[in-house]
Amino acid sequence: MTSRYAIIIFWSEADDCFVAEVPELPGCMADGRSYREAAANAEVAMREWIATATELGRTIPEPKGRLQYA
């Protein structure tokens, strides 16, 4: 289920690593030394975000699919 959420990955000069953000899950992000590592770590973060939200009885947003940015 987690892979249906959009992940935005970018290079952070300040952190000297790739940062992966999941805009539909507030505060859900991860990093990695490579693009693939950041994406894999984001998958773990999404699973943990959803598990925590479930335990706390919070609403889990439905994936919207492709996000549009201008």
PyMOL commands that set and color helices and strands:
alter all, ss='L'
color gray80, all
select helices_A, chain A and resi 2-4+35-56
alter helices_A, ss='H'
color red, helices_A
select strands_A, chain A and resi 8-12+17-21+29-32
alter strands_A, ss='S'
color yellow, strands_A
deselect
rebuild
show_as cartoon
